[in-house]
Amino acid sequence: MAQLTQIEEKKPSSFDPHHPPDQDLLSDCVHCGFCLPACPTYVLWGEEMDSPRGRIYMMQKASEGNAPLDATFRRHMDNCLGCMACMTACPSGVQYDKLIEDSRAQIERNIPRTAADSLFRRLLFATFPHPARLRILAAPLFLYQRSGLQSLIRRSGLLKLAPKRLAAMASLLPTVRLSSRTLSLSKGKGSAFLPNPTTTPRRRVGMLTGCVQQVFFSHVNAATARVLAAEGCEVITPPNQPCCGALMVHSGLEEQAAAMARTLIALFEQANVDTIVINAAGCGSTMKAYGHLLRDDPQWAARAQAFSAKCRDISEILCELPPTAPRHPLPLRIAYHDACHLRHAQGIHQQPRQLLAGIPGLEVAEIAESNLCCGSAGVYNLLNPEPAQQLGDRKVANLLATHAAAVVSANPGCLLQLMSGLRRRGEKSLPSFHMVELLDASIRGVPTEALLDPAGPGLS
């Protein structure tokens, strides 16, 4: 007698129907394990469920209804830095960025957080993506730093007694500058930087000013505009730019991110530029993916795709334009740190090195384990300070081994993370620069001594 086979009824997915992790993308993972040594959390803990392969397995089980969306699922997804190093390592081309972002959006809609965790996250997202609110904080932070109170508190050890997340926030504060140029750029007044009037502009570009960037790192924006103008570009900074939504996308706040994307797209459409230039790695990776973020919006999907097609990192556009501005020597040994959302999420690795190699006298040292995240990862170092500090300490040890006189990256958050790590070791802070600041200094002929002197004229 033939044996009867019982066919189990297909279980409903644990995910809700709005943008669950795509089944085809989940199927791309063949569980080969190439991602394991590239994943920061797996390197730290050796835990399978804290690897990309393990997280994809959990997503697959949830999509089949064989695992719930619960605190365990949330914990392992929260542990992910979103550095996307696994995408560089993956031989199968798994689009992990789309999978983790869709999973995090599911988490925010379906898995309640503790009151303390929810409050802290609301605090972050009510502050960082809003330049006007950050400007309100700038003056008291400036006084806090210039009065010596910050140094006193750091030396006293009081931060060790504070809640870990608040201590991490205090340790990562950027140096606040209140120059007239900083204020004019940060207030969102539209500006135009023009090339030499005797030449025809090579390209009309719009520059993203960013949220945290325009308030606390406006000197990087100023250097970016000067370099582009020196290379013959007309640079437009549209006024009243909102946050690009990167922090929201990476944290599962899909609706808020989509609203910010629509506003930014419309703003740059009005500016009528050939290219949109970005000098912050996390912003660039998000803006290049607006087409995916707004894929179901019939009024915005095509506009988002057209917008993303114009987006370029500052290193990309400068490599596309053969240099015309002369470079003056900068005799200096620097260590170059790869920002994860530049190297892995955007696949930009050689361009910054090519540009730095064009500066006479500049010696570029590579940092060991350059593919491994420093632990910054947007607001990861605030939400998960312990693993972030472990990764930061590891990166700082490799940085010090280069014996460089300064450190250079394409993401200010990474530089803040490295400086915090140096302080934990009791080491003297190294001068730190965005890659474009060195190009600006070389084009303008800034002496190396002035470049390295914190009390000197600087680059602003």
C-alpha positions, 0 to 999 in steps of 0.5 A: 500500500502506497504511503501517504505523504502529508502536505503541511499547510503553508504558514503565514509570514511573520512579516506584515505585508508592507515591504517585507524582505524580498524573497528573491533577495533572500534566496540569493544567499547560498550560506557560503560563509564568505561574509563571516570574517568581514562582519564586525559583530561576528569578528567580535563574538563568533555568534552565527546569528550575529553574522549576515548569513545568520541574520538572513537565515532568521529573515527567511524563517520569519518570512516562512512563518517559522520564527516570530518577530520577537525580542530575539529577532530584534536584538540580532538585527539591532546588533548589525552595524549596517556597514555592508562589508558583507556585500563587498565580500559576498561572491553571490551579490546578495543585496544585504542592504535592502534586506536589513533595511526592510527588516528594521522597518518591520521591527519598528512597526511590529516589535515594541521597545522598552520605554527607555530605549524608545525615549533615547531613540526619539531623542536622537531622531528629534535632534540629529536630522534637524539642523535648526535644532542642532544650531540651538545646541551649538552655542551652549556646546561651544561654551561648554568646550571653550570654558574647559568644562568638557576637559574637566569632566573627561579627566574627572572620570565622571563619564564612567558613572553616567549611563553608557549611552549618555557617556558615549554621546558626551565622548563623541561631541565634535568640536564646535566652531562658530565662525561667520562662514559656519553660521552662514552655511549652516543657516541654509541660505542658498549660496553659489560658488563660481569658478574663475570668471574667465572660464566657462563652468565645466559642470553645474553641481548642487552640493548637499549641505547635510544636517549634522554636517552643515552645523558642526562640519561646515568647514568641510562643506566650505572646502568642498565648494572651494575645490569644486570651484577651483576645478571649474564647477559652478557650485549651488547649495540650495537653501533650507535643505532637510536631512537626507533621511539616512539615519531614518533609513538605517534605523527602520523609520521608513515613512519619515525617511521617504518624506525627507527624500521627497523634500530633498528631491524637489529642492534639487529639481528646482536647482536644475543642476547636472550633478549632486555632490555629497561629502558624507558617505552615509548620506551618499549611499542613502541618496543613491538608493532613493529609487528603492525607498520610493519604489511604490510611490507612483508620483515619486518613483521615476523622479527618485531614480532620476535624482539618484542617477545624478548623485556622486560622492565628491571623490567620484566627481573629482576623478571624473573631471581631469584636474586643472587646479595646480597642487602645492606640496603637503609633506605629510604622512597620513593614514587613510581610513575607509568609511564603510558606506563609501567603500562597501555601500557605494563601492568607492575605494580607489578614487579617494586614494587616487586624489590623495596620490595627486598631492605632492609630498603626501604619503598615504599609509594604509590602516590594517583591517581597512575593511572592518568598521570602526564602530561609528556606523551612523548612530550605532556608537550611541545605541550600542556603545560597548561593541562600538568601543571594542571596534573603535579600540581595534581600529585605533590600535591599527591606526597608531601602528601606521605612525601617521601624523594625521588621519583622513577619512570621507566621513566625519562620524568615523573621525569622531569615533577614532578621536574618542578611541584615542582618548580612551587609550590616553593617547594624544589626539591626531589631527583629523581631516576629511579627504577634501580638506587636504585637496583644498589645502594643497590647491590653496597652498596652505603650509603644512604647519598651519594645517596641523596647528589647531590654533592656526588659520585652519581650513574654514 
